[in-house]
Amino acid sequence: MDFNLHTLDDAFAEIDKHCQKHHLPETVCYNIRLVCEELIINLLKHTTATSYHLNLSQENGLTLIRIGYQADEFNPSVVPEKKNKPVEEMEYGGLGLLLVNSLAKKIHYHYDPKQSLNVIQITL
């Protein structure tokens, strides 16, 4: 399922359809929404992308989230170094990505400079 989406609400609607279709537990759906929200907000905020493609699939009991967008190279999965501080003492920025990285079993990012295509795949 590929979607040409423009807003976060578009993604949430497709995530809800995916969760219902595959009868996923609410905790899994919550994590899918959380990860997608963080990544999509970052790509819309920090790149020139105005739309993106979202592909959700299930494989061997795991959820695969694939987000693609055309813009200059920007890897939204890179977590700023937090210098091993407690969360309460960390500066603003990057906390959501820390959460994404802690929820993900695997993260893969690829950039194709010929097409200005960024693709990130998260396995939950």
Secondary structure, DSSP 8 states (H G I E B T S, - for coil): --EEE-SHHHHHHHHHHHHHHTT--HHHHHHHHHHHHHHHHHHHHHSS---EEEEEEEETTEEEEEEEEESS---TT-----TT--GGGS-SSSHHHHHHHHH-SEEEEEEETTTTEEEEEEE-
